[in-house]
Amino acid sequence: MNEVWLISGIPASGKTATSKKLAESLNKSVYISADELRTNNEVLPYINTEEEVKEYSEKVIRKQSNLAKSILEKSITPILDEVVGRQELSLYKDYLEGYDLLFVTLNPPFHIVVERDNERSEEEKFDTKSNPLPNPKQWWEHLKQLILTVSDKGLWVDNSKMTIEETVSYILQNKEKCLIK
């Protein structure tokens, strides 16, 4: 078993819930959150330039990929989540070369994402004053544009009218469309 699942989407699209439910649905699998790697291992740096964003993103992807490879050695399937654009997908492909990369982008309409974010606790919200990013609404728009750079890759899912269980079932039924070559 050499599969690595990568679940993408903008904040509040359902990445975490879907990744966790997918991990529950698969035999011997584990969820590896990019957000957890960011928040637990270091303080989010104040990022001033696009280059700094790229460097920091690459560092998180490298950590996530290295964890995935070590887990794969134990015959456990890693489920990763991150906001993925063309550059990020290229990094995952490079770091996970030789493994089957199964890529899913959750893409509900933006108004659904905003509703979901409003239902989150204050600590989980993306659009909140406690977010360390200087302008969360501006970042949301940037991330929406970022994921569109890979609109021709993997499986895209509008999960706005699906339960988490239905979303995972749909993903598994369309597994062959997820494979990135």
C-alpha positions in Angstrom: 0.0 0.0 0.0 1.6 3.2 -1.2 -1.3 5.6 -1.2 -1.2 9.2 0.2 -4.4 11.1 0.3 -4.2 14.9 0.0 -7.4 16.9 0.8 -7.4 20.5 -0.3 -9.8 23.4 -0.2 -10.0 26.9 1.3 -10.5 27.4 5.0 -14.0 26.2 6.2 -14.5 24.1 3.0 -14.5 20.9 5.2 -10.9 19.7 4.8 -10.4 18.7 8.4 -13.8 17.0 9.0 -13.5 15.1 5.6 -9.9 14.1 6.3 -10.8 12.7 9.7 -13.8 10.9 8.4 -11.8 9.5 5.5 -9.2 8.3 7.9 -11.9 6.5 9.9 -13.3 4.9 6.8 -10.0 3.4 5.6 -8.2 0.5 7.1 -5.0 1.5 9.0 -4.9 5.2 8.2 -3.9 8.4 10.0 -4.7 12.1 9.6 -1.8 14.6 9.4 -2.9 18.2 9.6 -0.8 21.0 8.1 -2.5 23.4 10.5 -1.4 21.3 13.5 2.2 21.3 12.1 2.1 25.1 11.8 0.6 25.8 15.2 2.2 23.1 17.4 5.8 23.3 16.2 6.4 27.0 16.0 4.9 30.4 16.2 3.4 31.6 12.9 6.0 34.1 11.7 4.9 37.5 10.5 5.1 37.0 6.8 5.9 40.2 4.8 6.5 38.9 1.3 5.2 36.3 -1.2 8.7 34.7 -1.0 8.4 34.3 2.7 4.9 32.7 2.3 6.4 30.2 -0.2 9.3 29.3 2.0 7.1 28.8 5.0 4.6 26.7 3.0 7.3 24.6 1.6 8.6 23.9 5.1 5.2 22.7 6.3 4.7 20.5 3.2 8.1 19.0 3.7 7.3 18.1 7.3 3.9 16.7 6.4 5.4 14.6 3.5 8.2 13.3 5.7 5.7 12.2 8.3 3.6 10.6 5.6 6.6 8.6 4.3 7.5 7.4 7.8 3.9 6.3 8.4 3.8 4.5 5.0 6.8 2.4 6.2 4.4 1.0 8.8 1.8 0.1 6.1 -0.5 2.9 7.4 -2.2 5.3 4.9 -1.6 9.0 5.5 -4.4 11.5 5.0 -3.0 15.0 4.6 -4.8 18.3 4.3 -3.7 21.7 3.1 -4.7 24.5 0.8 -3.1 23.4 -2.4 -2.3 25.4 -5.5 0.0 24.4 -8.5 3.3 25.1 -6.6 2.2 23.2 -3.5 1.0 20.2 -5.6 4.3 20.2 -7.3 6.1 20.1 -4.0 3.9 17.2 -2.7 4.6 15.3 -6.0 8.3 15.8 -5.5 8.5 14.9 -1.8 6.2 11.9 -2.3 7.7 10.6 -5.5 7.1 6.9 -5.9 3.8 6.9 -4.0 0.3 7.1 -5.3 -0.9 10.6 -4.6 -4.7 10.8 -4.4 -5.8 14.5 -4.6 -9.2 15.9 -3.7 -10.3 19.5 -3.6 -13.4 20.4 -1.7 -15.0 23.3 -3.4 -18.4 24.4 -2.0 -19.8 27.8 -3.0 -18.1 30.7 -1.1 -21.3 31.7 0.8 -21.4 28.2 2.2 -17.8 28.5 3.4 -18.7 31.8 5.1 -21.7 30.2 6.8 -19.5 27.2 8.0 -16.9 29.6 9.3 -19.5 31.6 11.2 -20.6 28.3 12.9 -17.1 27.5 14.2 -15.8 28.4 17.6 -13.9 31.6 17.9 -10.5 29.7 18.0 -11.4 27.8 14.8 -12.7 30.7 12.8 -10.7 31.9 9.8 -12.4 35.3 9.5 -11.8 36.6 13.0 -9.8 39.3 14.7 -7.7 36.6 16.5 -6.4 35.3 13.1 -2.7 36.2 13.0 -3.0 37.0 9.3 -3.2 40.8 8.6 -6.4 40.7 6.6 -8.3 37.3 6.7 -10.9 38.3 4.0 -8.1 39.2 1.6 -6.3 35.9 2.3 -9.5 34.0 1.7 -9.8 35.5 -1.7 -6.1 34.8 -2.4 -6.6 31.1 -1.3 -9.7 30.8 -3.5 -7.6 31.9 -6.5 -4.7 29.6 -5.4 -6.8 26.4 -5.5 -8.1 27.3 -8.9 -4.6 26.9 -10.3 -5.1 23.1 -9.9 -8.7 22.9 -11.2 -7.6 20.4 -13.8 -6.1 18.0 -11.2 -7.6 15.3 -9.1 -11.2 15.1 -8.0 -13.2 18.3 -7.3 -16.1 18.0 -5.0 -18.9 20.5 -4.3 -19.7 19.2 -0.8 -22.2 21.9 0.1 -25.2 19.6 0.0 -23.5 16.5 1.3 -22.9 15.2 4.8 -19.4 14.4 5.7 -20.2 10.7 5.3 -21.7 11.3 1.8 -18.6 13.3 0.8 -16.2 10.5 1.9 -18.4 7.9 0.1 -18.3 10.0 -3.1 -14.6 10.4 -2.8 -14.0 6.7 -2.4 -16.4 5.9 -5.2 -14.4 8.2 -7.5 -11.0 7.2 -6.3 -9.5 6.6 -9.8 -10.2 10.3 -10.6 -8.2 11.4 -7.5 -4.9 9.8 -8.7 -2.3 12.4 -9.7 0.2 11.1 -12.3 
